[in-house]
């Protein structure tokens, strides 16, 4: 996600871990490297200055200088300070009114319309019983209304729009009246993208806020724009007093500037992050999770959360039982792969594991899954149960029966062994999460995966 910054910090920490002691000179050098890495990642200059000052003061304290593992202590210190900088804890939505209005605002092209649908899907999925209405109040961009209608239809959320209405404020007023009349719990309002220097559009946004009295005013920021998003957020906050930020496009070539700086500059929390193009690709912003990703520690927090959302307790216990008895078979593999697909791509899931950021060769499209299914169905019952070795002759027969090459069969077998090992460690990950009150000990989890051979 933050490739260059992550690489620089990991190289720095690796060099420090090799030192038996830290002193003022090498701490000063390490802090300088952290400063340069953050500035290069487009983090706000003032934020960087305050951050490295705090890190240096604490690094020069007795806790680090007298530590048995000073390099690891310095890494932990940077990690903890990043978490504090980004808010320490999650900041969920305030939807406690009888009708809670959520208004989204931001620049053109920041992803507001898509985020409206993602937010509606998130609320419906995680807050059972909440009745959600979307309001198409972006009348500047002709395609915005059709886009929101399409997205709303895909997730079964109604979208309010009145043909012929040219005033976004009047459209918002009518949407509010309908939401109140029909007993909706949440009204999510899409607004036109604007430049903060566009006085007419900013006044329009102020009018809409005054009319709607929203519980939440969320600024939608494109994470690829770095520090520019931070400056814009500050301008919007002055005019409409935002309650938080949603970072979009974090699955692309994001820069760390927005993620690290925006809360410190606006003094408003980061609430959500968009991590993909699908409507379900929106998650609560977790400062610890983001700090882990910036430092290349994976994202176990959200991996565990995804697993808990997609696996029932009974399914988890059954899988754990099979793995403990070493009875996890190709049939189980096929079933589990189907379930894991609901969590996202294999590539994205592997990147969430500590030490697996560079492992991008395990990814399954629908075509690959269908191919894998055909291969397993072409096996004999004994082969599926792993009661016989899949020697070359058997693999040739399976390839012929499933209409694929022997290389395809070899890759599937290799993938089975990898995923079997991955699932074997899942219970440990969930246990760690429970032990830490929902926050896994990432260093302990990383140790579980370091040194494992995935062949």
N, C-alpha and C positions, 0 to 999 in steps of 0.2 A: 504493500500500500504506500508506504513512505520510503521506498527503496533506498535512496541516497542517504537520507538522514539515519535510517536504521543501520545501514552498513557502517557509516562513520562512527556511530556510537558503539556498535558491537566491536569494532576494531579497537577503539579506545579502551573499552572495558576488558577485552582480552589481554591487552598489554598490561593493564593494571593488575589483573589477577596473577600475573607472573611475578609481581614484586612482593618481597617479604615484608617490607614496611613502606609506609607513605610518609613523606615529610612535606614541609612547606613548598619546596621547589617543585616536586612532581605533582602535588595537588594543584598548585598554580598553573602548571602546564596542562593538567587534565581539565581544569575549569576553563582554560582558554580554548581548548579543543571543543568542549561542549558549547561554548559561546559561538564559535565559528560555525559549528554544525547547525545550530538553531537559526542563526542569521541567514545562512545559505539556504535553509528550508523556508525562508520568508516569514519567520516568526517576528512579531512586532518588536522593534528595537528596545523600547522601554520595558516591555515584558521580559525580554532576554536579560537585560541589565539587572533587573530586580531578581530574576530567577537565579542567575549565576552568583549573585551576591549572597543569596540565602544558602546556596549549595556550598560555596566556599567557606562561609562562616561555620556551617555545621561540619564540614569536612575537616576543618582545622581543630575541631573539638576533640576531647579525649576519646569519645566513642569510636571514632574512626582511627585516629592515630595509634591507639592502644589495642585495636582489634586484632584478633588472631588472623583474620582474613580481611585485611584492609581493602584490597581490591574489590571484594564482594560487598563490603560495607559501603564503598563509594557508589557502586552500581545501585544498591538498594536505596541510598540517599537520593540519587537522581530520580529513581523510579518513584519514590514517595513524594518528592517535590513536584513531579509532573502530575501526580494524582491530585495533590492539593491545588495546583494551579488550575486544573480543569474542573474543580468543584467537589472533589472527594466522594460524593455520593450521587446516586441517580436522582433526577428531578422529574417525577411523574406529572402527568397532566392534572390540572385542577378542574374536575368535572362534577363539582358537588352541588351545582344549582339545579333547579327543576328542569330548566332548559339551559344547557351550557353551550355558549357560542365560542367557536374557535376560528379566529381570522388569520389567514396566512398572507404575508406580504414579502416583497423582495424585488430584486432586479429582474429584468427580462432575461429569460433563458436559465434561470436558477433552478427550475424544476418544480415550481409551485403547484401546477395543476396535477402532475403525477403524485406529488407529495400529499395533496388533498385526498386522493383516492387511497394512497397507502395508509394514511392516518385513519381514514374511515374503516379500512380493512383491519387495522391493528386494534381499534376500539371494539369493533364487532367481535373480533377473535378473542381478545383478552378480557373484555368486560361484558360477560354474557348478560343479555337482557337489555343492553343499551340500544335504543332505536336511533339510528343516525340518518341525517339528511344532508346532502351536499348541495351547495348553492353556487351556480355558475355566474359569477359577477365579474369575470374578466371579459369585458366587451371591447377591448382594444384589439385583441388577437382573434380573428374570425374562427380559427380552428380550435380555439380553447374550449368553446362550449361543446362541440362535437367530441373532442377528446375526453372531456370529463364525463359526458353521457356514455361514451363507450366504456371507459374504465369503471364507472358506476354500475353499468349493466353487467360487466364481467364478474363483479363481486356481490351483485344483488343489493346494491345501495341506491335508493332513489336520488335523482338529481333534479333540483328545481331550476327552471329557466322559463321565461315568458317571451315568446317571439314578439318582436317589434319594440320591446323596451330598450331604450338607448341610454338610460341613466343607471349606472352601477349602484348608486345610493338607493334609488327607488326599487331596483331589483332586490337588493339586500333587505329592504323594508318588507317587501312582499314575501320573501323567503322566510323571514322571521315570523310574520303573521301566520303563514302556513304551518311552520314548525310548532308554534304555540297551539294552533287549532287542532292539529292532528296528533298532538301528544308525543312529539319527538323528544328525545333526551339530549341529543347533541346536534348542533348545526355547525357544519364546517363550511366556511366561506372562502372561495377562491377569488383573488383580486388580480387586477392587471399588473404586469411587471412595469416598473417605472424606474427612472433615474432619480436619485435623491435630490438632484438639482432642478427637477421638473416641478415647479411650484404648484401648478394647477392640479397635477395628479397627486401630489402629496396632500394638498388641501382636501381633495376628494377622499383620500384614505382617512384623514382625520374626521371627516363627516361620517364616514361609514363606522368608524370606531365609536363615535359619540352616539350614533343611532343604535348600534348593536350591543353596546356595553359588554364586550366579550370577556369571558373568563381567561382566555388565552389569546395573546397576539404573538404569533410565531414568525420570526424572520427566517426565511429560507435562503441558505447560503450555499453556493457551489464551492465545494472544498478544493477544486482544482485552481481556484483564483487566489488562494493564499491570503496574503495580508489585505488585498483589495476588499475581500468580503468582510474583514474586520472593520475597516474604515466605514464601509457602507452600513454595516449593522449599527455602528455608533450614531450615524446620521439618522437612521430610521428610529432608533431609540429616543432620540431627542424630540422627534415629531409625534410618534404614536406610542411611546413607552412600551416596547416589546416585553414580553414575559419570558422569552427564551428563544433559542435558535435551533433550527433543524439543519444539519449538514448533509448535503446531497453529494452523490457521485464519489463516494469514498471507495468504491470498487475500482475506480480508474486511476489515473496518474495524479493522485491527490498530493497536495503539498501540506506540510504540517502546520503552516502558519495559522490557518483559520482554527483548526482543532485546538491548538495550544494557546492562542492569543485571545480568542473572541470572548470568553467569559471574563477574563481579567479586564479587558477594555470596556465591555458593556456592563459589567457587574450583574449580568443576567445568565442563568444556567444554559448549558447545552442540553437539550431535551431528547432529541432523536437523531439518528443517523441513517441515511439511505445507503444500503450496501449492495444494491443490484437493481436491475431493470424491472423485475417482477413486482406485482402489487404487494406481495408479502415480504418484500425486501426492505423492511423498515424495523429498526429495533431501538429500544431505549438507549440513550447515550450513557455509557458507564465509564467514568474517569479511570478506574483501575484497568478495565479492558483496553482502553485507548492507550494508556501508558505502556501496557504489556506489548501492544502491537508496535508502538513507536520504537521500543527497545528490542524488538525481534523475539519476544517471548511467547508468541502465538496469541490465541484468544480463547482460552479454556472456559472462561466465564460464559461466553455466548454459545460455545459448543455444548456445554452441559445444559444450558437453557433450551437449545434446539432439541437436544435429545429428550429432555423431559416433556417438551411440547408434543413430540412425535411418538414417544414410546410410553405405553401405559406401564404401571407398576408390575402388572402380571407379565407383560411381554419382557420387561427388563429382567425379572426374576428367572423366567424361562431361559432367556439367552445366557444369563450368568451361570445357571445350572449346567447348560450344555457345554459352556466353555470350561467350567471346572472339571467336568467329566471327560473333557477332550473329545466330545461327541458332536462337535460343530461340523456339519457336512455341507456338501455342495447344494443340497436342497435347502438347508438353512441359509446358506450364502445367497441363493436366489431370492428368498423371502426377505432377508435383511437388506439386500441391495435395493429392493423395491421400496422398503420403508425409509432407507437412508436418502433415497432420491427426493423424498418429500422435504428433507432438511436443506437441500441445496446440492450444488455440484460437488463431486469428490475433490476437485481441485481446491474449491473454497474451504471445504471442511478440513483438508490436510493442512492448509495454511493456518488454521486455527490451533494446530497442535504445536507445542513448544519444540523448536528445533526442526520443524518440517516446512518452514517458509519457502525453501527452494525446491521442495518436492512437487513438481507440477506435472509429472508424467501419468499420474493416476487420475483420469477424468473419464466420466461416462456420459455420453450423449444418449438419446433414445435409441439411436442406431446401434451403439455399442451394447446397450442393455439388451436389446432384442437378439443381438448376436450371441451374447453370453447365455441368454435363455435357451436359444437353439442348441448350443453346445451341451449344456447340462441335460436337456431333454434327450439328447442323442447318446447319453451314457446309459450303461446298464445299472440296475439297482445297486449292485455291489460297488460299482465305480462311484456312484453318487454318495454312497455311505462310506467311502474311503476304505473299503475292506480289501481292495486290491490296488496295487501300484499302477499308476497311469504311465506305463512304459511306451516307447515310441510306436509300437504296432497298434496299441489301443488308441493312441492320440490320432494316428492316421485314419483309423476307422471312424472315430468321433468327428474328425474334420470332414470326412466324406459325407457322413450322415447329416451333418448340420449345414453343409454347403459353404464351409469356410476353409481357410488354409490351416496347416499344422501350426504355423506361427501364431495364428489367432488363438488356437487352443492353448499353446504354450503361454501366451500372454494372460489368458484367462486363469490358468492354473497359478501363475505367478501372482496375479491380483488376488486370488482366493487366499493364498498364504499370507499376503500382506494384510488383507482386511481381517483375517482370522486373528492375527496378532493385534491389530488395532482394536477390535472388539474385546479382546482379552483384557485390555487395559482400561476399557470404559468403566467397569465397576469401581476401579481405584480412583478414577477421576470424579465419579459421583460421590464417593465416600469422602474425598478431599473437600468437595464443595460443601457437603453437609457439616463436616468438621469445622470449616471456617465460616459457618453461618451463611452459606451461599457464595462465599468468595474463596475459591480454591487457592491453596498455597502453590503458586506457580513455579517456584524454585523446586519444590518437592516433586511436582508433576513433571517438570522438565527432566529431572533425574531419571524418572521412570522410562523416558523415551531415549535418552542419550545412550549411545553405544549399541543400540539395537540394530541388527542387520535386517534389511528389508529386501530379501532376494526371493 
